[in-house]
Protein backbone atom coordinates (compact mmCIF):
# COMPACT_ATOMS: atom_id res chain seq x y z
CA UNK A 1 0.00 0.00 0.00
CA UNK A 2 1.25 3.51 -0.81
CA UNK A 3 0.06 7.10 -0.53
CA UNK A 4 -1.05 7.27 -4.15
CA UNK A 5 -3.39 4.31 -3.65
CA UNK A 6 -4.75 6.01 -0.52
CA UNK A 7 -5.43 9.21 -2.45
CA UNK A 8 -7.03 7.34 -5.35
CA UNK A 9 -9.32 5.39 -3.02
CA UNK A 10 -10.38 8.56 -1.20
CA UNK A 11 -11.08 10.40 -4.44
CA UNK A 12 -13.13 7.49 -5.80
CA UNK A 13 -15.22 7.33 -2.62
CA UNK A 14 -15.48 10.93 -1.44
CA UNK A 15 -14.02 13.24 -4.11
CA UNK A 16 -11.28 15.84 -3.86
CA UNK A 17 -10.35 18.41 -1.20
CA UNK A 18 -8.78 16.07 1.36
CA UNK A 19 -5.67 16.45 3.53
CA UNK A 20 -3.29 13.60 4.43
CA UNK A 21 -1.98 13.04 7.94
CA UNK A 22 0.29 10.44 9.50
CA UNK A 23 1.40 9.33 12.94
CA UNK A 24 4.06 6.70 13.60
CA UNK A 25 4.24 3.55 15.63
CA UNK A 26 7.02 3.37 18.19
CA UNK A 27 9.71 1.27 19.70
CA UNK A 28 10.67 1.47 23.35
CA UNK A 29 14.34 0.86 24.02
CA UNK A 30 13.70 0.20 27.70
CA UNK A 31 11.12 1.04 30.38
CA UNK A 32 8.25 -1.41 29.97
CA UNK A 33 5.08 -1.48 32.11
CA UNK A 34 6.46 1.57 33.92
CA UNK A 35 4.26 4.23 32.33
CA UNK A 36 1.11 3.47 34.34
CA UNK A 37 3.33 3.13 37.42
CA UNK A 38 4.62 6.71 37.22
CA UNK A 39 8.08 5.69 36.03
CA UNK A 40 10.32 6.51 33.09
CA UNK A 41 9.96 5.23 29.55
CA UNK A 42 12.42 5.62 26.69
CA UNK A 43 10.60 5.39 23.34
CA UNK A 44 11.26 6.59 19.83
CA UNK A 45 8.92 7.02 16.86
CA UNK A 46 9.58 4.77 13.86
CA UNK A 47 9.29 5.03 10.10
CA UNK A 48 6.06 3.00 10.00
CA UNK A 49 2.67 4.41 10.88
CA UNK A 50 -0.95 5.14 10.03
CA UNK A 51 -1.80 7.29 6.99
CA UNK A 52 -5.20 8.93 6.62
CA UNK A 53 -6.83 11.11 3.98
CA UNK A 54 -9.46 13.27 5.70
CA UNK A 55 -12.01 15.87 4.61
CA UNK A 56 -14.56 17.66 6.79
CA UNK A 57 -18.11 17.02 5.58
CA UNK A 58 -21.38 18.78 6.52
CA UNK A 59 -23.25 15.60 7.49
CA UNK A 60 -22.58 15.60 11.27
CA UNK A 61 -21.36 12.04 10.96
CA UNK A 62 -18.13 10.20 10.20
CA UNK A 63 -17.78 8.06 7.09
CA UNK A 64 -14.69 5.89 7.44
CA UNK A 65 -13.09 3.31 5.19
CA UNK A 66 -10.28 1.09 6.53
CA UNK A 67 -8.15 -0.26 3.70
CA UNK A 68 -6.42 -2.79 5.98
CA UNK A 69 -9.67 -4.29 7.27
CA UNK A 70 -11.46 -3.72 3.97
CA UNK A 71 -14.24 -2.23 6.07
CA UNK A 72 -16.60 0.74 5.81
CA UNK A 73 -18.42 2.34 8.72
CA UNK A 74 -20.69 5.36 9.31
CA UNK A 75 -21.40 6.72 12.76
CA UNK A 76 -22.72 9.85 14.46
CA UNK A 77 -20.89 11.88 17.09
CA UNK A 78 -23.08 11.18 20.13
CA UNK A 79 -22.33 8.57 22.80
CA UNK A 80 -25.13 6.28 21.66
CA UNK A 81 -23.63 6.18 18.13
CA UNK A 82 -20.69 3.96 19.16
CA UNK A 83 -19.90 1.67 16.21
CA UNK A 84 -19.72 -2.12 16.46
CA UNK A 85 -16.50 -2.41 14.45
CA UNK A 86 -13.47 -2.51 16.76
CA UNK A 87 -11.28 -0.45 14.41
CA UNK A 88 -13.93 2.29 14.09
CA UNK A 89 -14.18 2.63 17.88
CA UNK A 90 -10.69 4.15 17.96
CA UNK A 91 -11.81 6.97 15.66
CA UNK A 92 -15.16 7.37 17.43
CA UNK A 93 -13.40 7.46 20.81
CA UNK A 94 -11.05 10.22 19.69
CA UNK A 95 -14.04 12.30 18.51
CA UNK A 96 -15.88 11.76 21.79
CA UNK A 97 -12.85 12.50 23.98
CA UNK A 98 -12.27 15.79 22.12
CA UNK A 99 -15.95 16.68 22.65
CA UNK A 100 -15.77 15.83 26.36
CA UNK A 101 -13.07 18.48 26.67
CA UNK A 102 -15.48 21.13 25.40
CA UNK A 103 -14.52 21.30 21.73
CA UNK A 104 -16.85 20.93 18.78
CA UNK A 105 -16.12 18.09 16.35
CA UNK A 106 -17.60 18.12 12.87
CA UNK A 107 -18.37 15.12 10.70
CA UNK A 108 -15.68 14.02 8.26
CA UNK A 109 -14.85 11.50 5.57
CA UNK A 110 -11.71 9.41 5.84
CA UNK A 111 -9.82 6.59 4.19
CA UNK A 112 -6.81 5.18 6.03
CA UNK A 113 -4.24 2.40 6.08
CA UNK A 114 -1.25 1.44 8.19
CA UNK A 115 2.13 -0.16 7.69
CA UNK A 116 2.79 -0.68 11.41
CA UNK A 117 2.76 -4.46 11.83
CA UNK A 118 -0.36 -5.36 13.82
CA UNK A 119 0.16 -7.21 17.11
CA UNK A 120 3.93 -6.69 17.03
CA UNK A 121 4.09 -4.32 20.01
CA UNK A 122 4.72 -1.19 17.92
CA UNK A 123 1.47 0.50 18.96
CA UNK A 124 -0.56 0.61 15.80
CA UNK A 125 -3.57 1.57 17.93
CA UNK A 126 -1.83 4.64 19.40
CA UNK A 127 -0.70 5.61 15.89
CA UNK A 128 -4.33 5.44 14.75
CA UNK A 129 -5.58 7.55 17.68
CA UNK A 130 -2.78 10.08 17.26
CA UNK A 131 -3.39 10.43 13.52
CA UNK A 132 -7.02 11.39 14.03
CA UNK A 133 -6.46 13.50 17.15
CA UNK A 134 -3.69 15.47 15.40
CA UNK A 135 -5.69 15.79 12.18
CA UNK A 136 -8.94 16.99 13.79
CA UNK A 137 -7.00 19.44 15.95
CA UNK A 138 -5.39 20.85 12.81
CA UNK A 139 -8.40 20.79 10.47
CA UNK A 140 -10.79 22.31 13.02
CA UNK A 141 -8.27 24.81 14.44
CA UNK A 142 -8.85 23.58 18.01
CA UNK A 143 -5.38 24.54 19.33
CA UNK A 144 -5.15 21.58 21.72
CA UNK A 145 -1.57 21.02 22.89
CA UNK A 146 0.20 17.77 22.06
CA UNK A 147 0.15 16.46 25.62
CA UNK A 148 -3.62 16.77 25.70
CA UNK A 149 -3.81 15.05 22.31
CA UNK A 150 -1.84 12.17 23.86
CA UNK A 151 -4.30 12.05 26.77
CA UNK A 152 -7.18 12.01 24.29
CA UNK A 153 -5.68 8.90 22.71
CA UNK A 154 -5.09 7.30 26.10
CA UNK A 155 -8.68 8.05 27.21
CA UNK A 156 -9.92 6.50 23.97
CA UNK A 157 -8.18 3.23 24.91
CA UNK A 158 -9.58 3.37 28.45
CA UNK A 159 -13.16 4.32 27.65
CA UNK A 160 -13.85 2.82 24.22
CA UNK A 161 -11.37 -0.02 23.68
CA UNK A 162 -11.14 -1.62 27.14
CA UNK A 163 -7.39 -1.29 27.72
CA UNK A 164 -6.12 0.66 30.75
CA UNK A 165 -2.91 1.71 29.00
CA UNK A 166 -0.39 4.30 30.10
CA UNK A 167 0.52 7.41 28.12
CA UNK A 168 3.78 6.30 26.47
CA UNK A 169 2.50 5.06 23.12
CA UNK A 170 0.47 8.16 22.27
CA UNK A 171 3.23 10.43 23.60
CA UNK A 172 5.84 8.79 21.37
CA UNK A 173 3.58 8.94 18.34
CA UNK A 174 2.94 12.67 18.77
CA UNK A 175 6.33 13.91 20.03
CA UNK A 176 8.67 11.71 17.98
CA UNK A 177 11.82 13.34 16.58
CA UNK A 178 14.04 11.86 13.91
CA UNK A 179 17.32 10.47 15.28
CA UNK A 180 16.25 10.87 18.91
CA UNK A 181 14.76 8.79 21.69
CA UNK A 182 12.71 10.46 24.39
CA UNK A 183 12.88 9.91 28.12
CA UNK A 184 9.48 10.65 29.56
CA UNK A 185 8.72 10.85 33.27
CA UNK A 186 5.17 9.49 33.25
CA UNK A 187 4.37 10.99 36.66
CA UNK A 188 5.30 14.59 35.81
CA UNK A 189 5.13 14.43 31.98
CA UNK A 190 8.57 16.05 31.82
CA UNK A 191 10.64 14.76 28.95
CA UNK A 192 13.89 15.27 27.12
CA UNK A 193 15.30 14.12 23.80
CA UNK A 194 18.42 11.95 23.68
CA UNK A 195 20.31 11.67 20.36
CA UNK A 196 20.26 8.04 19.28
CA UNK A 197 22.56 7.13 16.44
CA UNK A 198 24.44 4.04 17.56
CA UNK A 199 27.49 3.88 15.29
CA UNK A 200 28.45 0.30 14.47
CA UNK A 201 25.15 -1.12 15.75
CA UNK A 202 21.74 -1.86 14.30
CA UNK A 203 18.40 -1.96 16.07
CA UNK A 204 16.23 -4.77 14.74
CA UNK A 205 12.89 -6.22 15.81
CA UNK A 206 12.20 -9.93 15.52
CA UNK A 207 8.46 -10.57 15.40
CA UNK A 208 7.34 -13.95 16.74
CA UNK A 209 4.07 -13.49 14.77
CA UNK A 210 2.21 -14.82 17.81
CA UNK A 211 -0.28 -13.00 19.98
CA UNK A 212 -1.47 -14.99 22.96
CA UNK A 213 -5.08 -14.02 23.57
CA UNK A 214 -5.53 -13.12 27.29
CA UNK A 215 -3.29 -10.10 26.76
CA UNK A 216 -5.68 -7.27 27.73
CA UNK A 217 -7.18 -9.05 30.78
CA UNK A 218 -3.71 -10.12 31.97
CA UNK A 219 -2.46 -6.55 31.41
CA UNK A 220 -5.24 -5.16 33.58
CA UNK A 221 -4.54 -7.74 36.30
CA UNK A 222 -0.89 -6.71 36.45
CA UNK A 223 -1.91 -3.12 36.76
CA UNK A 224 -4.12 -4.05 39.74
CA UNK A 225 -1.18 -5.89 41.35
CA UNK A 226 0.98 -2.78 41.05
CA UNK A 227 -1.76 -0.53 42.45
CA UNK A 228 -2.23 -2.87 45.42
CA UNK A 229 1.49 -2.95 46.22
CA UNK A 230 1.65 0.84 45.88
CA UNK A 231 -1.33 1.35 48.21
CA UNK A 232 0.28 -0.77 50.93
CA UNK A 233 3.59 1.09 50.60
CA UNK A 234 1.85 4.50 50.58
CA UNK A 235 0.08 3.63 53.85
CA UNK A 236 3.54 3.62 55.48
CA UNK A 237 5.15 6.22 53.18
CA UNK A 238 2.60 8.89 52.18
CA UNK A 239 5.13 10.51 49.83
CA UNK A 240 4.81 7.49 47.50
CA UNK A 241 2.25 8.46 44.86
CA UNK A 242 3.26 5.87 42.25
CA UNK A 243 4.94 2.51 42.52
CA UNK A 244 7.99 3.99 40.77
CA UNK A 245 8.44 6.33 43.75
CA UNK A 246 9.09 3.32 45.98
CA UNK A 247 12.36 1.59 46.79
CA UNK A 248 13.05 -2.12 47.30
CA UNK A 249 13.42 -1.42 51.04
CA UNK A 250 9.88 0.01 51.11
CA UNK A 251 8.55 -2.97 49.17
CA UNK A 252 10.21 -5.37 51.60
CA UNK A 253 8.39 -3.66 54.48
CA UNK A 254 5.04 -4.78 53.04
CA UNK A 255 6.21 -8.20 51.85
CA UNK A 256 3.94 -10.12 54.27
CA UNK A 257 0.95 -7.85 53.62
CA UNK A 258 0.59 -8.44 49.89
CA UNK A 259 0.31 -11.57 47.71
CA UNK A 260 3.58 -13.00 46.42
CA UNK A 261 2.46 -12.24 42.89
CA UNK A 262 1.99 -8.54 43.68
CA UNK A 263 5.43 -8.46 45.29
CA UNK A 264 7.02 -9.89 42.13
CA UNK A 265 5.25 -7.38 39.88
CA UNK A 266 6.39 -4.50 42.09
CA UNK A 267 9.97 -5.82 42.26
CA UNK A 268 10.12 -5.72 38.46
CA UNK A 269 8.76 -2.15 38.23
CA UNK A 270 11.14 -0.74 40.84
CA UNK A 271 14.11 -2.39 39.12
CA UNK A 272 12.99 -1.19 35.70
CA UNK A 273 13.01 2.45 36.78
CA UNK A 274 16.71 2.17 37.62
CA UNK A 275 17.49 0.34 34.38
CA UNK A 276 16.04 3.22 32.34
CA UNK A 277 18.20 5.74 34.19
CA UNK A 278 21.27 3.52 33.72
CA UNK A 279 20.62 3.36 29.98
CA UNK A 280 20.28 7.14 29.69
CA UNK A 281 23.61 7.66 31.44
CA UNK A 282 25.25 4.95 29.31
CA UNK A 283 24.01 6.54 26.06
CA UNK A 284 25.47 9.90 27.05
CA UNK A 285 28.90 8.29 27.26
CA UNK A 286 28.39 6.01 24.23
CA UNK A 287 28.49 2.87 26.36
CA UNK A 288 26.34 0.42 24.40
CA UNK A 289 27.53 -2.60 26.38
CA UNK A 290 25.75 -1.25 29.46
CA UNK A 291 22.68 -0.42 27.37
CA UNK A 292 22.60 -4.03 26.17
CA UNK A 293 23.15 -5.47 29.64
CA UNK A 294 20.17 -3.52 31.00
CA UNK A 295 18.02 -4.71 28.07
CA UNK A 296 18.77 -8.31 29.03
CA UNK A 297 17.92 -7.40 32.62
CA UNK A 298 14.54 -6.08 31.50
CA UNK A 299 13.84 -9.28 29.58
CA UNK A 300 14.61 -11.39 32.64
CA UNK A 301 12.29 -9.24 34.77
CA UNK A 302 9.45 -9.31 32.25
CA UNK A 303 9.79 -13.07 31.83
CA UNK A 304 10.31 -14.21 35.43
CA UNK A 305 8.84 -11.45 37.64
CA UNK A 306 6.17 -9.71 35.55
CA UNK A 307 5.45 -12.92 33.62
CA UNK A 308 4.45 -11.28 30.34
CA UNK A 309 6.87 -13.12 28.10
CA UNK A 310 6.11 -16.41 26.34
CA UNK A 311 8.02 -19.40 25.04
CA UNK A 312 8.65 -17.84 21.62
CA UNK A 313 10.01 -14.57 23.04
CA UNK A 314 12.24 -16.33 25.55
CA UNK A 315 13.57 -18.53 22.75
CA UNK A 316 14.54 -15.49 20.64
CA UNK A 317 16.17 -13.87 23.68
CA UNK A 318 18.25 -17.01 24.29
CA UNK A 319 19.34 -17.11 20.62
CA UNK A 320 20.41 -13.46 20.86
CA UNK A 321 22.62 -14.30 23.85
CA UNK A 322 24.13 -17.29 22.05
CA UNK A 323 24.90 -15.13 18.98
CA UNK A 324 26.67 -12.44 21.02
CA UNK A 325 23.97 -9.80 20.50
CA UNK A 326 24.68 -6.78 22.72
CA UNK A 327 21.14 -6.39 24.04
CA UNK A 328 17.78 -8.12 23.57
CA UNK A 329 14.42 -8.09 25.30
CA UNK A 330 10.70 -8.50 24.79
CA UNK A 331 9.22 -5.17 23.67
CA UNK A 332 5.72 -3.92 24.37
CA UNK A 333 3.06 -5.40 26.59
CA UNK A 334 4.22 -8.97 26.06
CA UNK A 335 2.38 -12.26 25.45
CA UNK A 336 3.78 -12.31 21.91
CA UNK A 337 4.96 -9.68 19.51
CA UNK A 338 8.61 -8.72 19.12
CA UNK A 339 12.00 -8.76 20.71
CA UNK A 340 14.04 -5.59 20.25
CA UNK A 341 17.73 -6.28 19.63
CA UNK A 342 20.83 -4.08 19.69
CA UNK A 343 23.26 -5.88 17.37
CA UNK A 344 26.79 -5.10 16.28
CA UNK A 345 26.77 -4.65 12.51
CA UNK A 346 29.32 -7.42 11.93
CA UNK A 347 27.09 -9.92 13.78
CA UNK A 348 23.83 -8.82 12.18
CA UNK A 349 23.64 -11.21 9.20
CA UNK A 350 24.65 -14.31 11.15
CA UNK A 351 22.24 -13.45 13.99
CA UNK A 352 19.27 -13.02 11.64
CA UNK A 353 20.13 -16.22 9.75
CA UNK A 354 20.51 -18.24 12.97
CA UNK A 355 17.36 -16.81 14.55
CA UNK A 356 15.27 -17.59 11.47
CA UNK A 357 16.58 -21.14 11.13
CA UNK A 358 16.33 -22.13 14.79
CA UNK A 359 12.96 -20.47 15.34
CA UNK A 360 11.58 -22.21 12.26
CA UNK A 361 12.88 -25.57 13.48
CA UNK A 362 11.18 -25.06 16.84
CA UNK A 363 7.92 -23.31 15.95
CA UNK A 364 7.31 -24.12 12.29
CA UNK A 365 7.63 -20.57 10.91
CA UNK A 366 10.27 -17.87 10.72
CA UNK A 367 10.09 -14.66 12.75
CA UNK A 368 9.50 -11.49 10.75
CA UNK A 369 12.41 -9.03 10.71
CA UNK A 370 11.94 -5.25 10.97
CA UNK A 371 14.91 -2.90 10.86
CA UNK A 372 14.19 0.21 12.88
CA UNK A 373 14.63 3.80 11.71
CA UNK A 374 13.91 6.47 14.35
CA UNK A 375 11.64 9.09 12.75
CA UNK A 376 9.38 12.10 13.28
CA UNK A 377 6.02 12.14 15.08
CA UNK A 378 2.49 13.10 13.98
CA UNK A 379 2.32 15.53 11.07
CA UNK A 380 0.44 16.70 8.02
CA UNK A 381 1.99 15.46 4.78
Rosetta blueprint (number, residue, H / E / L):
1 X L
2 X L
3 X H
4 X H
5 X H
6 X H
7 X H
8 X H
9 X H
10 X H
11 X H
12 X H
13 X H
14 X H
15 X L
16 X L
17 X L
18 X L
19 X E
20 X E
21 X E
22 X E
23 X E
24 X E
25 X E
26 X E
27 X E
28 X E
29 X L
30 X L
31 X L
32 X L
33 X L
34 X L
35 X H
36 X H
37 X H
38 X L
39 X L
40 X E
41 X E
42 X E
43 X E
44 X E
45 X E
46 X E
47 X E
48 X E
49 X E
50 X E
51 X E
52 X E
53 X E
54 X E
55 X E
56 X E
57 X L
58 X L
59 X L
60 X L
61 X E
62 X E
63 X E
64 X E
65 X E
66 X E
67 X L
68 X L
69 X L
70 X L
71 X E
72 X E
73 X E
74 X E
75 X E
76 X E
77 X L
78 X L
79 X H
80 X H
81 X H
82 X L
83 X L
84 X L
85 X L
86 X H
87 X H
88 X H
89 X H
90 X H
91 X H
92 X H
93 X H
94 X H
95 X H
96 X H
97 X H
98 X H
99 X H
100 X H
101 X L
102 X L
103 X L
104 X L
105 X L
106 X L
107 X L
108 X E
109 X E
110 X E
111 X E
112 X E
113 X E
114 X E
115 X L
116 X L
117 X L
118 X L
119 X L
120 X L
121 X L
122 X L
123 X L
124 X H
125 X H
126 X H
127 X H
128 X H
129 X H
130 X H
131 X H
132 X H
133 X H
134 X H
135 X H
136 X H
137 X H
138 X H
139 X H
140 X L
141 X L
142 X L
143 X L
144 X L
145 X L
146 X H
147 X H
148 X H
149 X H
150 X H
151 X H
152 X H
153 X H
154 X H
155 X H
156 X H
157 X H
158 X H
159 X H
160 X H
161 X L
162 X L
163 X L
164 X L
165 X L
166 X L
167 X L
168 X H
169 X H
170 X H
171 X H
172 X H
173 X H
174 X H
175 X H
176 X L
177 X E
178 X L
179 X L
180 X E
181 X E
182 X E
183 X E
184 X E
185 X E
186 X L
187 X L
188 X L
189 X L
190 X L
191 X E
192 X E
193 X E
194 X E
195 X E
196 X L
197 X L
198 X L
199 X L
200 X L
201 X E
202 X E
203 X E
204 X E
205 X E
206 X E
207 X E
208 X E
209 X E
210 X E
211 X E
212 X L
213 X L
214 X L
215 X H
216 X H
217 X H
218 X H
219 X H
220 X H
221 X H
222 X H
223 X H
224 X H
225 X H
226 X H
227 X H
228 X H
229 X H
230 X H
231 X H
232 X H
233 X H
234 X H
235 X H
236 X H
237 X L
238 X L
239 X L
240 X L
241 X L
242 X L
243 X H
244 X H
245 X H
246 X L
247 X L
248 X H
249 X H
250 X H
251 X H
252 X H
253 X H
254 X L
255 X H
256 X H
257 X H
258 X L
259 X L
260 X H
261 X H
262 X H
263 X H
264 X H
265 X H
266 X H
267 X H
268 X H
269 X H
270 X H
271 X H
272 X H
273 X H
274 X H
275 X H
276 X H
277 X H
278 X H
279 X H
280 X H
281 X H
282 X H
283 X H
284 X H
285 X L
286 X L
287 X L
288 X H
289 X H
290 X H
291 X H
292 X H
293 X H
294 X H
295 X H
296 X H
297 X H
298 X H
299 X H
300 X H
301 X H
302 X H
303 X H
304 X H
305 X H
306 X L
307 X L
308 X L
309 X L
310 X L
311 X H
312 X H
313 X H
314 X H
315 X H
316 X H
317 X H
318 X H
319 X H
320 X H
321 X H
322 X H
323 X L
324 X L
325 X L
326 X L
327 X E
328 X E
329 X E
330 X E
331 X E
332 X L
333 X L
334 X L
335 X L
336 X E
337 X E
338 X E
339 X E
340 X E
341 X E
342 X E
343 X E
344 X E
345 X H
346 X H
347 X H
348 X H
349 X H
350 X H
351 X H
352 X H
353 X H
354 X H
355 X H
356 X H
357 X H
358 X H
359 X H
360 X H
361 X H
362 X H
363 X H
364 X L
365 X L
366 X L
367 X L
368 X E
369 X E
370 X E
371 X E
372 X L
373 X L
374 X E
375 X L
376 X L
377 X L
378 X L
379 X E
380 X E
381 X L
